[in-house]
Amino acid sequence: MKTKTTILILFISLIFISEHLNAQGNPVKINLMVNTQEINQENINTMSNFGQPNDISNEEYTTNVRMGDMVIWQARSENGNGDHVYIKAIIYEDGTSLFESKRLTDNNTPGAVVGIIVNGNPGDYEKYIIKFEVVKRGQQSGNIYRIDPKLKLVPQE
């Protein structure tokens, strides 16, 4: 009898774990590329991009996400010269706040920011600010740059 109870508990636990894992979304990587040699506060939008076509601005760049998705923002220098780009924060600006917090930071992943989609309905948008820093050959400039793309919540497949 004890064995049957143990097996039943294990079976129910496996079902619960399986359902929980299936409810988890996919990782969605948002990669910011920055021309670290040329960027300044006046040319942020021409010296940084997400790899989108030239006719789509950083402000209009939209990433589709689903409920439960883990969004990972990363950045890198497109110059390949030892410069680094660090995402410092993701800050809610307008629309539906899709994350648990309106400010996500790089606490556990230096230079990258991670957030999980927990709010909203299909069709909702979130306009947000990416704050990032450029470190040229190990020298911090103290300059924080900002761009503000969008996320769009789409239906589950």
VMD Tcl script that builds the backbone (N, CA, C; Angstrom):
set m [mol new atoms 471]
animate dup $m
set s [atomselect $m all]
$s set {name element resname resid chain x y z} {
  {N N MET 1 A 0.823 -1.193 0.000}
  {CA C MET 1 A 0.000 0.000 0.000}
  {C C MET 1 A 0.871 1.262 0.000}
  {N N LYS 2 A 1.936 1.234 0.793}
  {CA C LYS 2 A 2.835 2.380 0.857}
  {C C LYS 2 A 3.509 2.601 -0.500}
  {N N THR 3 A 3.865 1.538 -1.196}
  {CA C THR 3 A 4.499 1.636 -2.506}
  {C C THR 3 A 3.546 2.257 -3.518}
  {N N LYS 4 A 2.274 1.849 -3.491}
  {CA C LYS 4 A 1.284 2.413 -4.411}
  {C C LYS 4 A 1.098 3.908 -4.156}
  {N N THR 5 A 1.070 4.297 -2.906}
  {CA C THR 5 A 0.917 5.709 -2.556}
  {C C THR 5 A 2.125 6.505 -3.039}
  {N N THR 6 A 3.314 5.964 -2.841}
  {CA C THR 6 A 4.540 6.630 -3.285}
  {C C THR 6 A 4.546 6.783 -4.799}
  {N N ILE 7 A 4.172 5.735 -5.510}
  {CA C ILE 7 A 4.130 5.790 -6.976}
  {C C ILE 7 A 3.097 6.815 -7.439}
  {N N LEU 8 A 1.944 6.836 -6.791}
  {CA C LEU 8 A 0.901 7.795 -7.144}
  {C C LEU 8 A 1.384 9.233 -6.925}
  {N N ILE 9 A 2.047 9.474 -5.809}
  {CA C ILE 9 A 2.582 10.814 -5.528}
  {C C ILE 9 A 3.638 11.194 -6.564}
  {N N LEU 10 A 4.513 10.261 -6.911}
  {CA C LEU 10 A 5.527 10.521 -7.935}
  {C C LEU 10 A 4.882 10.834 -9.281}
  {N N PHE 11 A 3.869 10.071 -9.642}
  {CA C PHE 11 A 3.174 10.266 -10.907}
  {C C PHE 11 A 2.523 11.652 -10.961}
  {N N ILE 12 A 1.837 12.023 -9.906}
  {CA C ILE 12 A 1.190 13.340 -9.846}
  {C C ILE 12 A 2.242 14.447 -9.891}
  {N N SER 13 A 3.359 14.242 -9.199}
  {CA C SER 13 A 4.444 15.231 -9.211}
  {C C SER 13 A 5.012 15.397 -10.614}
  {N N LEU 14 A 5.203 14.290 -11.327}
  {CA C LEU 14 A 5.726 14.359 -12.694}
  {C C LEU 14 A 4.772 15.108 -13.617}
  {N N ILE 15 A 3.483 14.864 -13.448}
  {CA C ILE 15 A 2.499 15.583 -14.261}
  {C C ILE 15 A 2.581 17.078 -13.963}
  {N N PHE 16 A 2.659 17.427 -12.683}
  {CA C PHE 16 A 2.736 18.835 -12.295}
  {C C PHE 16 A 3.995 19.486 -12.862}
  {N N ILE 17 A 5.127 18.830 -12.733}
  {CA C ILE 17 A 6.396 19.365 -13.241}
  {C C ILE 17 A 6.337 19.510 -14.754}
  {N N SER 18 A 5.789 18.507 -15.429}
  {CA C SER 18 A 5.674 18.554 -16.883}
  {C C SER 18 A 4.805 19.731 -17.325}
  {N N GLU 19 A 3.674 19.928 -16.666}
  {CA C GLU 19 A 2.792 21.049 -16.996}
  {C C GLU 19 A 3.487 22.378 -16.741}
  {N N HIS 20 A 4.240 22.451 -15.642}
  {CA C HIS 20 A 4.958 23.682 -15.312}
  {C C HIS 20 A 6.005 23.986 -16.379}
  {N N LEU 21 A 6.750 22.970 -16.805}
  {CA C LEU 21 A 7.775 23.176 -17.822}
  {C C LEU 21 A 7.159 23.567 -19.153}
  {N N ASN 22 A 6.022 22.971 -19.495}
  {CA C ASN 22 A 5.353 23.319 -20.742}
  {C C ASN 22 A 4.814 24.740 -20.707}
  {N N ALA 23 A 4.478 25.226 -19.517}
  {CA C ALA 23 A 3.958 26.587 -19.385}
  {C C ALA 23 A 5.064 27.623 -19.543}
  {N N GLN 24 A 6.315 27.222 -19.354}
  {CA C GLN 24 A 7.431 28.137 -19.519}
  {C C GLN 24 A 7.560 28.505 -20.988}
  {N N GLY 25 A 7.852 29.755 -21.248}
  {CA C GLY 25 A 8.014 30.200 -22.616}
  {C C GLY 25 A 9.407 29.916 -23.134}
  {N N ASN 26 A 9.652 30.444 -24.287}
  {CA C ASN 26 A 10.941 30.277 -24.942}
  {C C ASN 26 A 11.858 31.444 -24.614}
  {N N PRO 27 A 13.163 31.230 -24.725}
  {CA C PRO 27 A 14.064 32.377 -24.604}
  {C C PRO 27 A 13.962 33.243 -25.861}
  {N N VAL 28 A 13.880 34.541 -25.670}
  {CA C VAL 28 A 13.833 35.501 -26.772}
  {C C VAL 28 A 15.028 36.423 -26.580}
  {N N LYS 29 A 15.999 36.340 -27.486}
  {CA C LYS 29 A 17.201 37.169 -27.365}
  {C C LYS 29 A 17.048 38.432 -28.198}
  {N N ILE 30 A 17.323 39.545 -27.560}
  {CA C ILE 30 A 17.336 40.838 -28.239}
  {C C ILE 30 A 18.776 41.325 -28.191}
  {N N ASN 31 A 19.416 41.348 -29.359}
  {CA C ASN 31 A 20.836 41.672 -29.455}
  {C C ASN 31 A 21.027 43.079 -30.007}
  {N N LEU 32 A 21.610 43.930 -29.196}
  {CA C LEU 32 A 21.902 45.304 -29.596}
  {C C LEU 32 A 23.342 45.369 -30.097}
  {N N MET 33 A 23.516 45.875 -31.308}
  {CA C MET 33 A 24.846 46.057 -31.889}
  {C C MET 33 A 25.178 47.550 -31.858}
  {N N VAL 34 A 26.411 47.874 -31.430}
  {CA C VAL 34 A 26.789 49.281 -31.277}
  {C C VAL 34 A 28.138 49.532 -31.945}
  {N N ASN 35 A 28.212 50.596 -32.740}
  {CA C ASN 35 A 29.482 51.066 -33.277}
  {C C ASN 35 A 30.130 51.884 -32.166}
  {N N THR 36 A 30.960 51.227 -31.375}
  {CA C THR 36 A 31.520 51.846 -30.172}
  {C C THR 36 A 32.525 52.948 -30.482}
  {N N GLN 37 A 33.114 52.934 -31.666}
  {CA C GLN 37 A 34.094 53.959 -32.021}
  {C C GLN 37 A 33.445 55.289 -32.381}
  {N N GLU 38 A 32.242 55.244 -32.936}
  {CA C GLU 38 A 31.611 56.455 -33.456}
  {C C GLU 38 A 30.449 56.979 -32.616}
  {N N ILE 39 A 29.912 56.174 -31.706}
  {CA C ILE 39 A 28.695 56.582 -30.996}
  {C C ILE 39 A 28.934 57.785 -30.095}
  {N N ASN 40 A 27.947 58.685 -30.094}
  {CA C ASN 40 A 27.896 59.783 -29.136}
  {C C ASN 40 A 26.417 60.083 -28.889}
  {N N GLN 41 A 26.120 61.032 -28.029}
  {CA C GLN 41 A 24.727 61.294 -27.651}
  {C C GLN 41 A 23.875 61.812 -28.815}
  {N N GLU 42 A 24.498 62.354 -29.849}
  {CA C GLU 42 A 23.741 62.890 -30.985}
  {C C GLU 42 A 23.445 61.854 -32.062}
  {N N ASN 43 A 24.185 60.745 -32.101}
  {CA C ASN 43 A 23.999 59.793 -33.205}
  {C C ASN 43 A 23.652 58.376 -32.732}
  {N N ILE 44 A 23.046 58.264 -31.582}
  {CA C ILE 44 A 22.740 56.950 -30.997}
  {C C ILE 44 A 21.988 56.061 -31.982}
  {N N ASN 45 A 20.973 56.616 -32.635}
  {CA C ASN 45 A 20.132 55.784 -33.494}
  {C C ASN 45 A 20.804 55.336 -34.781}
  {N N THR 46 A 21.835 56.039 -35.216}
  {CA C THR 46 A 22.549 55.587 -36.412}
  {C C THR 46 A 23.733 54.691 -36.063}
  {N N MET 47 A 24.192 54.741 -34.823}
  {CA C MET 47 A 25.345 53.941 -34.411}
  {C C MET 47 A 24.968 52.709 -33.589}
  {N N SER 48 A 23.669 52.468 -33.417}
  {CA C SER 48 A 23.216 51.267 -32.701}
  {C C SER 48 A 21.981 50.721 -33.410}
  {N N ASN 49 A 21.850 49.401 -33.400}
  {CA C ASN 49 A 20.695 48.778 -34.048}
  {C C ASN 49 A 20.539 47.344 -33.561}
  {N N PHE 50 A 19.451 46.730 -33.983}
  {CA C PHE 50 A 19.145 45.350 -33.614}
  {C C PHE 50 A 19.300 44.411 -34.806}
  {N N GLY 51 A 19.913 44.899 -35.868}
  {CA C GLY 51 A 20.052 44.096 -37.075}
  {C C GLY 51 A 18.839 44.202 -37.985}
  {N N GLN 52 A 17.962 45.160 -37.701}
  {CA C GLN 52 A 16.758 45.331 -38.500}
  {C C GLN 52 A 17.083 46.019 -39.823}
  {N N PRO 53 A 16.167 45.931 -40.803}
  {CA C PRO 53 A 16.367 46.656 -42.063}
  {C C PRO 53 A 16.513 48.156 -41.812}
  {N N ASN 54 A 17.215 48.843 -42.702}
  {CA C ASN 54 A 17.504 50.274 -42.534}
  {C C ASN 54 A 16.258 51.144 -42.445}
  {N N ASP 55 A 15.139 50.698 -43.042}
  {CA C ASP 55 A 13.934 51.530 -43.028}
  {C C ASP 55 A 13.123 51.395 -41.737}
  {N N ILE 56 A 13.597 50.579 -40.786}
  {CA C ILE 56 A 12.930 50.439 -39.484}
  {C C ILE 56 A 13.834 51.058 -38.423}
  {N N SER 57 A 13.347 52.121 -37.800}
  {CA C SER 57 A 14.144 52.808 -36.776}
  {C C SER 57 A 14.191 51.978 -35.495}
  {N N ASN 58 A 15.109 52.332 -34.610}
  {CA C ASN 58 A 15.170 51.662 -33.303}
  {C C ASN 58 A 13.874 51.861 -32.527}
  {N N GLU 59 A 13.246 53.020 -32.678}
  {CA C GLU 59 A 11.993 53.296 -31.973}
  {C C GLU 59 A 10.844 52.435 -32.487}
  {N N GLU 60 A 10.878 52.085 -33.759}
  {CA C GLU 60 A 9.817 51.265 -34.347}
  {C C GLU 60 A 10.151 49.772 -34.323}
  {N N TYR 61 A 11.381 49.430 -33.956}
  {CA C TYR 61 A 11.770 48.020 -33.907}
  {C C TYR 61 A 10.920 47.318 -32.851}
  {N N THR 62 A 10.242 46.236 -33.247}
  {CA C THR 62 A 9.319 45.526 -32.367}
  {C C THR 62 A 9.679 44.050 -32.322}
  {N N THR 63 A 9.758 43.512 -31.116}
  {CA C THR 63 A 10.014 42.089 -30.908}
  {C C THR 63 A 8.725 41.432 -30.437}
  {N N ASN 64 A 8.317 40.356 -31.113}
  {CA C ASN 64 A 7.136 39.601 -30.692}
  {C C ASN 64 A 7.503 38.662 -29.555}
  {N N VAL 65 A 6.678 38.644 -28.516}
  {CA C VAL 65 A 6.891 37.773 -27.359}
  {C C VAL 65 A 5.573 37.098 -26.999}
  {N N ARG 66 A 5.678 36.014 -26.238}
  {CA C ARG 66 A 4.502 35.289 -25.753}
  {C C ARG 66 A 4.535 35.240 -24.233}
  {N N MET 67 A 3.371 35.008 -23.653}
  {CA C MET 67 A 3.278 34.875 -22.204}
  {C C MET 67 A 4.245 33.789 -21.745}
  {N N GLY 68 A 5.036 34.092 -20.716}
  {CA C GLY 68 A 5.993 33.143 -20.161}
  {C C GLY 68 A 7.363 33.183 -20.805}
  {N N ASP 69 A 7.516 33.886 -21.929}
  {CA C ASP 69 A 8.828 33.964 -22.580}
  {C C ASP 69 A 9.841 34.649 -21.673}
  {N N MET 70 A 11.079 34.185 -21.759}
  {CA C MET 70 A 12.196 34.814 -21.059}
  {C C MET 70 A 12.920 35.697 -22.071}
  {N N VAL 71 A 12.856 36.997 -21.864}
  {CA C VAL 71 A 13.489 37.948 -22.775}
  {C C VAL 71 A 14.879 38.261 -22.239}
  {N N ILE 72 A 15.881 38.139 -23.117}
  {CA C ILE 72 A 17.278 38.357 -22.737}
  {C C ILE 72 A 17.841 39.461 -23.630}
  {N N TRP 73 A 18.183 40.584 -23.020}
  {CA C TRP 73 A 18.806 41.681 -23.754}
  {C C TRP 73 A 20.317 41.573 -23.588}
  {N N GLN 74 A 21.019 41.606 -24.708}
  {CA C GLN 74 A 22.482 41.573 -24.712}
  {C C GLN 74 A 22.963 42.632 -25.698}
  {N N ALA 75 A 24.208 43.035 -25.562}
  {CA C ALA 75 A 24.762 44.012 -26.496}
  {C C ALA 75 A 26.221 43.688 -26.751}
  {N N ARG 76 A 26.696 44.134 -27.911}
  {CA C ARG 76 A 28.116 43.964 -28.198}
  {C C ARG 76 A 28.573 45.018 -29.184}
  {N N SER 77 A 29.866 45.232 -29.174}
  {CA C SER 77 A 30.483 46.163 -30.104}
  {C C SER 77 A 30.558 45.510 -31.473}
  {N N GLU 78 A 30.236 46.260 -32.507}
  {CA C GLU 78 A 30.383 45.705 -33.848}
  {C C GLU 78 A 31.775 45.983 -34.412}
  {N N ASN 79 A 32.640 46.615 -33.602}
  {CA C ASN 79 A 33.976 46.955 -34.066}
  {C C ASN 79 A 35.003 45.852 -33.830}
  {N N GLY 80 A 34.749 44.957 -32.877}
  {CA C GLY 80 A 35.677 43.859 -32.622}
  {C C GLY 80 A 37.049 44.304 -32.167}
  {N N ASN 81 A 37.124 45.369 -31.404}
  {CA C ASN 81 A 38.414 45.931 -31.008}
  {C C ASN 81 A 38.645 45.923 -29.501}
  {N N GLY 82 A 37.931 45.075 -28.790}
  {CA C GLY 82 A 38.083 45.020 -27.340}
  {C C GLY 82 A 37.142 45.933 -26.586}
  {N N ASP 83 A 36.333 46.720 -27.306}
  {CA C ASP 83 A 35.326 47.549 -26.645}
  {C C ASP 83 A 34.178 46.655 -26.180}
  {N N HIS 84 A 33.468 47.105 -25.157}
  {CA C HIS 84 A 32.334 46.342 -24.628}
  {C C HIS 84 A 31.115 47.249 -24.506}
  {N N VAL 85 A 29.950 46.621 -24.605}
  {CA C VAL 85 A 28.683 47.326 -24.420}
  {C C VAL 85 A 27.912 46.575 -23.352}
  {N N TYR 86 A 27.460 47.296 -22.337}
  {CA C TYR 86 A 26.738 46.679 -21.227}
  {C C TYR 86 A 25.326 47.245 -21.141}
  {N N ILE 87 A 24.345 46.364 -21.193}
  {CA C ILE 87 A 22.968 46.768 -20.940}
  {C C ILE 87 A 22.861 46.990 -19.435}
  {N N LYS 88 A 22.446 48.171 -19.031}
  {CA C LYS 88 A 22.348 48.504 -17.607}
  {C C LYS 88 A 20.936 48.342 -17.068}
  {N N ALA 89 A 19.924 48.688 -17.877}
  {CA C ALA 89 A 18.541 48.603 -17.393}
  {C C ALA 89 A 17.565 48.587 -18.558}
  {N N ILE 90 A 16.429 47.979 -18.301}
  {CA C ILE 90 A 15.266 48.012 -19.184}
  {C C ILE 90 A 14.168 48.689 -18.371}
  {N N ILE 91 A 13.615 49.773 -18.896}
  {CA C ILE 91 A 12.662 50.580 -18.129}
  {C C ILE 91 A 11.370 50.754 -18.931}
  {N N TYR 92 A 10.262 50.408 -18.304}
  {CA C TYR 92 A 8.941 50.595 -18.914}
  {C C TYR 92 A 8.742 52.066 -19.254}
  {N N GLU 93 A 8.178 52.317 -20.444}
  {CA C GLU 93 A 7.919 53.698 -20.844}
  {C C GLU 93 A 6.440 53.949 -21.144}
  {N N ASP 94 A 5.784 53.026 -21.870}
  {CA C ASP 94 A 4.405 53.279 -22.275}
  {C C ASP 94 A 3.738 51.967 -22.683}
  {N N GLY 95 A 2.418 51.977 -22.725}
  {CA C GLY 95 A 1.660 50.792 -23.116}
  {C C GLY 95 A 1.403 49.894 -21.923}
  {N N THR 96 A 1.318 48.599 -22.183}
  {CA C THR 96 A 1.078 47.608 -21.135}
  {C C THR 96 A 2.406 47.151 -20.557}
  {N N SER 97 A 2.537 47.169 -19.252}
  {CA C SER 97 A 3.749 46.668 -18.601}
  {C C SER 97 A 3.702 45.141 -18.628}
  {N N LEU 98 A 4.544 44.522 -19.460}
  {CA C LEU 98 A 4.499 43.074 -19.668}
  {C C LEU 98 A 5.278 42.288 -18.624}
  {N N PHE 99 A 6.131 42.959 -17.852}
  {CA C PHE 99 A 6.968 42.282 -16.868}
  {C C PHE 99 A 6.434 42.512 -15.460}
  {N N GLU 100 A 6.969 41.769 -14.511}
  {CA C GLU 100 A 6.554 41.912 -13.112}
  {C C GLU 100 A 6.952 43.276 -12.555}
  {N N SER 101 A 8.067 43.802 -13.045}
  {CA C SER 101 A 8.587 45.081 -12.568}
  {C C SER 101 A 8.695 46.049 -13.741}
  {N N LYS 102 A 8.566 47.332 -13.471}
  {CA C LYS 102 A 8.702 48.333 -14.529}
  {C C LYS 102 A 10.156 48.722 -14.762}
  {N N ARG 103 A 11.061 48.174 -13.965}
  {CA C ARG 103 A 12.500 48.414 -14.148}
  {C C ARG 103 A 13.233 47.097 -13.943}
  {N N LEU 104 A 13.918 46.648 -14.982}
  {CA C LEU 104 A 14.728 45.433 -14.914}
  {C C LEU 104 A 16.189 45.846 -15.009}
  {N N THR 105 A 17.047 45.252 -14.184}
  {CA C THR 105 A 18.470 45.609 -14.199}
  {C C THR 105 A 19.334 44.368 -14.385}
  {N N ASP 106 A 20.631 44.608 -14.495}
  {CA C ASP 106 A 21.591 43.537 -14.766}
  {C C ASP 106 A 22.172 42.927 -13.494}
  {N N ASN 107 A 21.389 42.826 -12.434}
  {CA C ASN 107 A 21.891 42.353 -11.137}
  {C C ASN 107 A 22.606 41.013 -11.192}
  {N N ASN 108 A 22.004 40.016 -11.793}
  {CA C ASN 108 A 22.583 38.668 -11.780}
  {C C ASN 108 A 23.343 38.328 -13.049}
  {N N THR 109 A 23.253 39.154 -14.054}
  {CA C THR 109 A 23.914 38.891 -15.330}
  {C C THR 109 A 24.578 40.173 -15.813}
  {N N PRO 110 A 25.775 40.487 -15.317}
  {CA C PRO 110 A 26.417 41.753 -15.675}
  {C C PRO 110 A 26.471 41.978 -17.186}
  {N N GLY 111 A 25.950 43.123 -17.609}
  {CA C GLY 111 A 25.972 43.473 -19.020}
  {C C GLY 111 A 24.765 43.012 -19.797}
  {N N ALA 112 A 23.964 42.148 -19.216}
  {CA C ALA 112 A 22.744 41.663 -19.862}
  {C C ALA 112 A 21.595 41.810 -18.875}
  {N N VAL 113 A 20.392 41.872 -19.402}
  {CA C VAL 113 A 19.203 41.976 -18.557}
  {C C VAL 113 A 18.218 40.907 -18.995}
  {N N VAL 114 A 17.564 40.289 -18.008}
  {CA C VAL 114 A 16.623 39.203 -18.273}
  {C C VAL 114 A 15.288 39.533 -17.613}
  {N N GLY 115 A 14.203 39.260 -18.323}
  {CA C GLY 115 A 12.866 39.440 -17.770}
  {C C GLY 115 A 11.924 38.397 -18.339}
  {N N ILE 116 A 10.887 38.046 -17.582}
  {CA C ILE 116 A 9.905 37.051 -18.023}
  {C C ILE 116 A 8.565 37.750 -18.227}
  {N N ILE 117 A 7.937 37.477 -19.359}
  {CA C ILE 117 A 6.639 38.065 -19.689}
  {C C ILE 117 A 5.576 37.445 -18.790}
  {N N VAL 118 A 4.918 38.276 -17.960}
  {CA C VAL 118 A 3.913 37.768 -17.015}
  {C C VAL 118 A 2.579 38.514 -17.100}
  {N N ASN 119 A 2.529 39.636 -17.810}
  {CA C ASN 119 A 1.305 40.440 -17.868}
  {C C ASN 119 A 0.899 40.696 -19.314}
  {N N GLY 120 A -0.375 41.007 -19.499}
  {CA C GLY 120 A -0.852 41.461 -20.795}
  {C C GLY 120 A -1.725 40.464 -21.516}
  {N N ASN 121 A -2.253 40.936 -22.634}
  {CA C ASN 121 A -3.104 40.146 -23.514}
  {C C ASN 121 A -2.554 40.228 -24.929}
  {N N PRO 122 A -2.812 39.207 -25.757}
  {CA C PRO 122 A -2.329 39.271 -27.142}
  {C C PRO 122 A -2.738 40.590 -27.809}
  {N N GLY 123 A -1.774 41.186 -28.483}
  {CA C GLY 123 A -1.988 42.472 -29.134}
  {C C GLY 123 A -1.467 43.648 -28.334}
  {N N ASP 124 A -1.198 43.442 -27.039}
  {CA C ASP 124 A -0.661 44.522 -26.209}
  {C C ASP 124 A 0.782 44.829 -26.589}
  {N N TYR 125 A 1.140 46.099 -26.481}
  {CA C TYR 125 A 2.503 46.564 -26.722}
  {C C TYR 125 A 3.092 47.122 -25.446}
  {N N GLU 126 A 4.417 47.010 -25.330}
  {CA C GLU 126 A 5.142 47.750 -24.305}
  {C C GLU 126 A 6.253 48.518 -24.996}
  {N N LYS 127 A 6.260 49.821 -24.815}
  {CA C LYS 127 A 7.369 50.665 -25.252}
  {C C LYS 127 A 8.298 50.761 -24.054}
  {N N TYR 128 A 9.582 50.533 -24.266}
  {CA C TYR 128 A 10.526 50.518 -23.153}
  {C C TYR 128 A 11.826 51.198 -23.546}
  {N N ILE 129 A 12.599 51.539 -22.551}
  {CA C ILE 129 A 13.897 52.183 -22.752}
  {C C ILE 129 A 14.990 51.175 -22.424}
  {N N ILE 130 A 15.973 51.079 -23.304}
  {CA C ILE 130 A 17.192 50.320 -23.008}
  {C C ILE 130 A 18.257 51.347 -22.637}
  {N N LYS 131 A 18.811 51.217 -21.435}
  {CA C LYS 131 A 19.952 52.048 -21.046}
  {C C LYS 131 A 21.197 51.181 -21.177}
  {N N PHE 132 A 22.190 51.687 -21.909}
  {CA C PHE 132 A 23.419 50.919 -22.091}
  {C C PHE 132 A 24.644 51.815 -21.997}
  {N N GLU 133 A 25.749 51.166 -21.665}
  {CA C GLU 133 A 27.023 51.868 -21.491}
  {C C GLU 133 A 28.054 51.266 -22.429}
  {N N VAL 134 A 28.899 52.118 -22.982}
  {CA C VAL 134 A 30.003 51.685 -23.835}
  {C C VAL 134 A 31.298 51.829 -23.047}
  {N N VAL 135 A 32.087 50.762 -23.024}
  {CA C VAL 135 A 33.402 50.787 -22.387}
  {C C VAL 135 A 34.431 50.577 -23.492}
  {N N LYS 136 A 35.227 51.623 -23.763}
  {CA C LYS 136 A 36.218 51.569 -24.833}
  {C C LYS 136 A 37.561 51.140 -24.271}
  {N N ARG 137 A 38.007 49.981 -24.715}
  {CA C ARG 137 A 39.302 49.421 -24.310}
  {C C ARG 137 A 39.507 49.492 -22.802}
  {N N GLY 138 A 38.464 49.119 -22.061}
  {CA C GLY 138 A 38.561 49.051 -20.608}
  {C C GLY 138 A 38.338 50.362 -19.886}
  {N N GLN 139 A 38.145 51.450 -20.614}
  {CA C GLN 139 A 37.951 52.769 -20.002}
  {C C GLN 139 A 36.466 53.128 -19.992}
  {N N GLN 140 A 35.886 53.182 -18.798}
  {CA C GLN 140 A 34.491 53.585 -18.698}
  {C C GLN 140 A 34.366 55.066 -18.993}
  {N N SER 141 A 33.421 55.406 -19.842}
  {CA C SER 141 A 33.243 56.807 -20.223}
  {C C SER 141 A 32.267 57.530 -19.306}
  {N N GLY 142 A 31.421 56.763 -18.630}
  {CA C GLY 142 A 30.379 57.369 -17.815}
  {C C GLY 142 A 29.160 57.755 -18.632}
  {N N ASN 143 A 29.244 57.591 -19.954}
  {CA C ASN 143 A 28.108 57.912 -20.818}
  {C C ASN 143 A 27.110 56.770 -20.824}
  {N N ILE 144 A 25.870 57.093 -20.527}
  {CA C ILE 144 A 24.784 56.127 -20.622}
  {C C ILE 144 A 23.929 56.545 -21.810}
  {N N TYR 145 A 23.697 55.618 -22.705}
  {CA C TYR 145 A 22.903 55.874 -23.899}
  {C C TYR 145 A 21.533 55.228 -23.732}
  {N N ARG 146 A 20.548 55.768 -24.474}
  {CA C ARG 146 A 19.177 55.257 -24.378}
  {C C ARG 146 A 18.586 55.092 -25.774}
  {N N ILE 147 A 17.881 53.994 -25.942}
  {CA C ILE 147 A 17.031 53.816 -27.113}
  {C C ILE 147 A 15.729 53.194 -26.628}
  {N N ASP 148 A 14.678 53.332 -27.413}
  {CA C ASP 148 A 13.382 52.873 -26.911}
  {C C ASP 148 A 12.574 52.089 -27.947}
  {N N PRO 149 A 12.855 50.795 -28.075}
  {CA C PRO 149 A 12.088 49.917 -28.965}
  {C C PRO 149 A 10.789 49.442 -28.309}
  {N N LYS 150 A 10.173 48.408 -28.891}
  {CA C LYS 150 A 8.882 47.910 -28.403}
  {C C LYS 150 A 8.884 46.390 -28.298}
  {N N LEU 151 A 7.971 45.908 -27.470}
  {CA C LEU 151 A 7.626 44.490 -27.412}
  {C C LEU 151 A 6.148 44.377 -27.763}
  {N N LYS 152 A 5.786 43.309 -28.457}
  {CA C LYS 152 A 4.375 43.045 -28.755}
  {C C LYS 152 A 4.041 41.644 -28.279}
  {N N LEU 153 A 3.001 41.526 -27.458}
  {CA C LEU 153 A 2.548 40.225 -26.971}
  {C C LEU 153 A 1.674 39.587 -28.046}
  {N N VAL 154 A 2.063 38.393 -28.477}
  {CA C VAL 154 A 1.308 37.663 -29.502}
  {C C VAL 154 A 0.701 36.412 -28.876}
  {N N PRO 155 A -0.317 35.820 -29.512}
  {CA C PRO 155 A -0.962 34.626 -28.944}
  {C C PRO 155 A -0.005 33.440 -28.852}
  {N N GLN 156 A -0.284 32.546 -27.907}
  {CA C GLN 156 A 0.473 31.301 -27.779}
  {C C GLN 156 A 0.227 30.459 -29.022}
  {N N GLU 157 A 1.203 29.653 -29.389}
  {CA C GLU 157 A 1.031 28.756 -30.544}
  {C C GLU 157 A 0.224 27.551 -30.166}
}
mol reanalyze $m
mol bondsrecalc $m
mol representation Tube
mol addrep $m
